[in-house]
Every structure is written in C-alpha cells, then in structure tokens.
Amino acid sequence: MDLFKQNTSLLSPLADQLRPQCLEDFVGQKHILGPGKMLTQFIEAGNIPSMIFWGPPGVGKTTLAKIIANKTKNHFITLSAVTSGIKEVKEVIAKAKHNLDYYSHKTILFIDEIHRFNKAQQDAFLPHVESGTITLIGATTENPSFEVISALLSRCQVVTLKQLEAEDLKKIIERALTKKNKPNLLNEAGKDILIENAYGDARYLLNILEDLFQICPDQDIISDEDVSEKIYRRAHLYDKKSEHHYNVISAFIKSMRDSDPDAALYYLARMIDAGEDPLFICRRMVIFASEDIGNANPSAVQVAVSCKDSFAFVGMPEGWIPLAHCAAYLAGSPKSNATYAGYQKALEDVKKHGPLEVPLHIRNAPTKLMKNLGYNKGYKYAHSHEGNKVEQQHLPDKIKDKIYYHPTENGFEKKIKEWLKR
C-alpha cells in the first residue's frame, strides 16, 4: 500500500509533488507570515478564526489552508464551489458536528472558489460558523466585498495574498530541479524567462517546468532560447466582469487625469491585449474629455468622438492606433472639471428647492395673455447691446446670486474666464 502511494504521488502533477507541508517550507506572503505577523500568531495560538483567502491564482491559498489544518491538528475537509452544492455542504456540516460532539475534533472546511457559491449557498454556512461547528476558510480570486455576502464577511477575517516575488519563484524553480535531480537543467537566463512569464503564479511556473521535463527528458541543459520557444503565452489576469477590469480602467482614467501619457498608454495596452471591448475604452475617453478636460480644451471631446468613429472605420488589428493617439492627446491636454463640478452644484439646488419660478422677463410670450401677465417684459436682447453682453437676472429669485461655474486658468478656459469677467 505504501509503495502504491509512493508511485501515485510521483505520477501526480509537479505542483502537487512540491506542495509544502509546513510553514517553514512555505514560500512568499511575508506580509502575513513570519514572527509577529497576524496569521502566524493565529496558527501558533492554535485558535484559527474563519477566514477568506483573497489573492491571484497560484500564490498558495490552498496550500496555506492545508498547512494550518496540519499545524493545528484540525480535521480538514475541502469542497470546490464549482462542483459542490447544498447537499454536499449539509453532509460536510453533519460530519463536522459528529467529529466535534464525539471526538472533540474541530473541522476546518476549505471552500475553493467560494465566490462561485450563490447567496443561498453562502447563507448555509452562517449558523455553523457562528456556533463554531466549523472553521471556514474560503479561497477566492475575486474581491470578497462584491462576491461574498456581508453576513459571512462579518464573521471572517479577510487575508489578502499577493503575487509571488521573483526571488520566491526562483526558490520554487530550484526546489523543482533538485526534486527531479536536474539542478543544472536551466541557466540563469532560462530561469528569468520562466519567472517573467509566470506573473507571480507558482502553479503556472511548475506546469511549464513539468512540460520542459517531459519535452526534454534526456537533456542535461536547456538553453534560454529553447525555454523561450517552448513556453506558451498565458492569458492575462483580466476579466471584463471582475475587479481587475475595474482596477485597470480606473488606473487608465487616473493616469490621463494626472497628465501621465506613459501610464495611460501602458494601461491602454493592457486592456487591448487582454481583449477589452475597444468601444468601452472609447466611451470612457469621451466621458473623460468632457468631465476632466472640459473647456480647458473644448476640442478634446471632438478628438474622443473622432477616435470612436476612426476605430469603427478601421477595426482591429490597427484600431489600437487611433485609441493610443487619443489617450496620449487627452493625457497631454490641459485639465478642468469646472463644468462637471458646476453641474453637480446646480443639480443639488434643483433637488433642494424643486422647480423654482423662472423669472418673467426671460420667459417667451407667444400669446397676448402671456404678454399681459408680464412674460418677456423688460427682456434685454444681448445682440442689441455693445459687446453682446447685458446684465439681467436669469436664475430664480431664491438662488439669484448663486455661481456654479468657476472657470480655471487652464488652457482655453482662461479666455472664458476673462470674457466672463468683462
């Protein structure tokens, strides 16, 4: 039986063969593990709270949960939210209650991809987490603020795991080469290529290494050129409905707002490369041109709309060219949100005071009755006065002295400011 276990373990994926069994062998996450760190203190005290492990793929969420169970000598049960439902959850809860009632053994229930459980399924854990029947550890690549119900979040510590650093990945590569008894298979350049393409994901790194072992079983050394040829390009961590989508578009907008064309082009390239809808990017740039540039450069919105039309005409693969042109132009343009802010202030008064009476002298008077009531009486026609400018009240009496639009000194808006002062 032991021989069978040994043989099957050798046939298991390399990532599983190298999975650390203790904290001392765990690589990375120094911000939560180590002397005096929160998670280490929990483990050493043996009093593990329910937790949500939030982080990108391949950073050790499952491994860490298993290590915690081993270290604290708790019973460990794992479920995948992809393949499990309420029936499996109830069975696990019943088993956990039995272990606690008859053997005084606590159970750590690990839920992989907990964000895939719906609200009703997540609700099922609440009384058992509350009573201590189970210690729940959920793993998710999605922001738990959006994907985990608030009642469950309030009963769990959220532990954020980060992408592994280059030095962490290098240590994992060396462990794998030692395990396969091929310590010199890769030179430093080859290791660097693997690390650069892993994007902090240890599982991806080990899968590539395993492919190299199988492709080159008789080679003592693989050149960095061979590594580059055999590595496959992985999809970026980006989903049009996930937090990554919102993080990147937010960074794109803020880079343009802060007049940083280099960062704007970088985030634009990330979105296009990841398959973002180019028309979504166009819409955001049109909005940005009015919201953040406004009258500091009135041409900006025309450029943004022309970018949309240009992309629709050109399409991909060359469509990125007008998108990049527009992003750099908007980033390099003078900025003003005076019209945006002015509208928001005006809207506040609309909501606060309701539909105030429009002054009679600026109302139209198409009928005799309206003229008799004073509509349009005393109205001054601007084009009949010097400089096409008149002084007369336009706002309702209650807010007649309000000023909503405060032009800046930036770009063309400076000229608007000067004109209004006259």
C-alpha angles and dihedrals in degrees: 000000000000090000090051091051091049093051094047091049089055089052093051119099116284091243089059093045091054096043107133116243098197139034092251090064095042112111125215134354093100090160090071103023128061138057111339095001119137100244093044090053091052091050095046091049090050090225105116117185122210108275144186113219106208120187147106122289121286100020099115108270095138093038092052092050091053092048090051091052092049094045094049093039092234124152108260124212124173130200131179116222087212095063103022134080141178091292092059092043092054091049091051092047091051090051092048091051090050092051091048097045099043105027103021088233117147118220127221109205111201116199114194114209092005090176088074092066112094124231095269092050092049090047089060091069097053102086093042094049088046093051094044094242088131137017103221121212112181124188122207140164090200128081104271090211087073103027105040120064115251094238091058093042090055089058096048137066111233110223115192117212120197135212111277117260123241091255090053092051092047090054089052091050091052092049090052093049090049092049090052090045091239103113093158099043093109129041121215093267091053091051090050091053091053092047093047092052096044095070090210094308113132094188092055090047093053093045090056091047090051090052090051091051090053096043094046104031095149100040120105094195131024115202120230088245090059090048091053092050095048099043115096123218112251126213115256120252094260133121124177090227099039134089091260089065091055094042093054097044089047090053090048093053094044092048091055091044090054091048094246106142093175093060091041091055091046094054091042089055091049092053095046093045091050092052101256115170104264091211089059088056090048092052091051091051093049090051091046092051091059100033101044105021103029116146093353083083112004090184091067095081089049090053091049093050090045088052089056091049092045092052092048089052098043102032123183144352090033094032091095089072097071089039091056091043091054096043092052091046093051092046091051095046125102110261136226132157092183095118092045092049092043092055091050090054092047090050090053090058092046090055093041100047103024122215101345119197114274109232110263096232094063095047120102117248108204094156135054091239091056091049090051089052090056100259111160092002112152095006113160115216106219095213090059092061133073113275090008088268130121136174113234137129116266104163122075115271095255093059100022094131098046119124116200103164116067108177117212130223090249124117118310091350089075088066090049089052091051092048092050091049090057 
